[in-house]
Amino acid sequence: MSLRPALLACLLFSAAPAIAQDALPPPSGQWQANGKQNEKLFKQAESDFKTAMKARRQKMADADDADTGDSATGGFGGGRHGGMGSGGMGGMHGGGGMHGGGRRGGGRSGAQGLAGLLPGELAFAAPADGTLIVQRMHDAVAFAQDGDGAVTMIPLSSDGADLGNGVKAVARDDAGDLVLDATTPNGLKVEYRYEVPADKPDTLAVHITVNGHLVDGLKLERVYAQAKAK
């Protein structure tokens, strides 16, 4: 859930520069996004997404053709897809439809592109620009952005947090990395893995993996550098 506790926000914004980040459990600290590199990484992921969507549409079109051929030879009821058209149920393969969703509450359909795939409720987890602030605590992880008073708390437990509009998230430790697992009401499962390399402790990479009804194993990366104390 998103909170605006003044005390916690004050601690996040003021304490991180004053304390050596290597004294905090990674990836705690302030991280400045590499906007130019993140844009390049996004364009590559967008290209991969479009390729995957094209292959998916072709696969479904081939399946439709095969079904149509079967029905033409005397299949029951004159055709399994009669009256539904190439868009399937509710325009599933085009814009909007049953998986439309909009910017919040689970993302939009594949026709809207990668930028609209993930809902706005997850924007806090890996912003493409600006400063990401992460604070690991005993039973939760706090996320914030410099200049924004909102603090999002994600529990380190199986209960997780309800971020609104059916979007849920939970944090966990995995092989020394912080991992945030999120689900959306339209069936997406999103993993954010926060990696601070041992040989480059002043850098942070967030590896994002998306699985669901439109994609399978889609990957996107965001990179950051340790923000300098002001």
N, C-alpha and C positions, 0 to 999 in steps of 0.2 A: 504494500500500500504506500501511497505517497503522503509524506508528512511535511509539516513546516514548523518543527520545533526550533525556536530561536536559539536555545542553548546548544543543541546538537549542531546546527548549522554554524554557529560561532566557533565551536570546537573544530569542526572540519576545516573551515576556511582559514583559521588562524594557527592551529597547532601543527598542521602538516609541514609547512615550510620551516618551522622552528625546530622540529625534531628530525634527526637524520632518518631518511626513508629506509635505510638498510637496517634500522633498529626496529622497524615495524614489520609485522607479518605481510609478505607480499600478497597481492599487489598494492598494499596500502600506500597512500600518498597522493600527490597531485601530478597529473600526467598531461602534457601538452600534445594535442593531436597534430600529426603531420598531415595537414590538409591536402597538399599537392600529391603526396604519395597515396593517401587514402582515396583520392579521386581516381588515380590510375588503377588502384586495386579494385575499386568499384566498377570501373569500365570493363575490366577483365571478367569480373564476376557476372556483370550484365550480359556480356557476350556469351559466357557459358550458359547462363539462364535462357537466353534466346535460342541457343542451339538445342538445349534440353527440351524446351517447349515445342520447337519445330519437330523434333524427333517424336515427341509424345503425340502431337496432332497427327503426324503421318501414321503412327502405329494405330491410333484409334480410327483413322480413315480406312486403313487396310482392313481392320476388324469389321467396320461397317460394310465395306464392299463384300467381304466374305459372307457376312450374314445375309446381305441382300441377294447374293448368288444362291445361297441355300433356299431362301424363301421363294425365289423365282422357279425353283424346280419342284414346287408343290408343298412348301413349308406350311405349317399350321397357321391359319388366320391371315394369310396373305402378306406376311412380312412383319418381323419383330419390331422394326423401327417405324412402322407406319404411323404417320401423324406427328412424329417427334422431330423430324428434320435432322440435318447434320449437326445441329447444335446440341443434341441430346436433351437431357432433362433441364429445363429452365435456362438454356443458353450456357451450359457449363463450359463449353469450349470457346466461348467468345467473351466479350466484355460483360461485366455485371453477372447476371444469372445467380444461381444458387450459391456460388462462392464469391460473390462480389464483395460484400463486407464493408467497403469503404476504408478510409485511412485509419480509423480507430476500430477496435473490436475484432481484429483478426486479419487485416490486410485486404487487398483487392485481388481480383482474379489475375491470372498470368498475362492476360491481354494488356494489363496496365503496366507491365514491366517490373523489374526487380525493386525499384524505388517504392512501389506501392504494395510489395508483398508482405512486409512486416508491419504490424500495427504501431501507432504512435506511442502506445503504452510501454513499448520496449526501447524507446529512443534514449533513455537514460543510460542503458547498459554499455553502449559503445558509440558515442557521438563522433561524427566524421571530422569535426573541427572543434575549436575551443579547448577548454581544460576539463578533463575528467578527474573527479576526486573520488577515491575509494578508501573506505575505512573498515577494516576487518575487526570484528569484536568477538566476544566469546560465543554468542549464539546467533549472530546476524552479521550482515554486511550492509554498510550504508553507501549509497551512490549519490553524487551531486555534481553540479557543474558550476564553475566559478562564475559569479555574477547572478546566479539563480538561487533563490532561497529555498527551493524545493529539495527535500532529501527523501530518497526512496530506500526503504528498509526491506531487505530480503532475508528471511530467516534461514539459518543453517539447520534445517529440520525437514522432516517429511511433510509437514503441514503446508509450508510454502506461504506465499502472499497472493492475495487477490488484487490485481492491478486495475480492475475495472473492465467492463465490457467483455467479461468472460476470459480475459487474459490472466494467466497465473504463472508464478515463477518461484523457484526454490534454489538455494545455493548449496554447494557441497564442495568438499575437498577431494581431489583425485590426483594421486601421484605427485603431490606437492603443488598442484595448480588449483586455483579457485575456478570453479565451474558454476555457471548459472544456467539452469534448465527452465525453459519457458514453453507453455502450450497456449494455443489460441483456439477459439470456438470453431474455427473452420478447419481444424485438424492439423495445423502446423506444429511441429516440434522443433524448437530452436535451442541450440547449445552455444553458449558463450564461454570460451576457455581463455582465461587470463594467464599469460605466460611472461614471466620476467626471467630471461636467460641468466644463468649463473655467471657467464663470462661477459654479460652486458647488463649489469643491474640497473643501469640508468635508462633502460628501454623497456617498453611494454608492448606486447603483441596480443590482440584479442582475435582469436580464431572463432569464426561464426559458422556453424553448420546448420543447414535447414533441411528438414525432411517433412513430407506431407503429401497432400493430394495432388499437388502440382509438380513437386520437385522431390528428388531423392539424392541426398548427399551434396546439395549445393553448398559451396564454400565461399566465404568472404572474409577478408582480413582487414583489421584496422591497426595502425601502428602509432605509437606515442613515445615521447621522450620525457624524462623527468623534468618537471617544471622548476624553473629557478625561483628561489625565494625572492619575494619582492621587498 
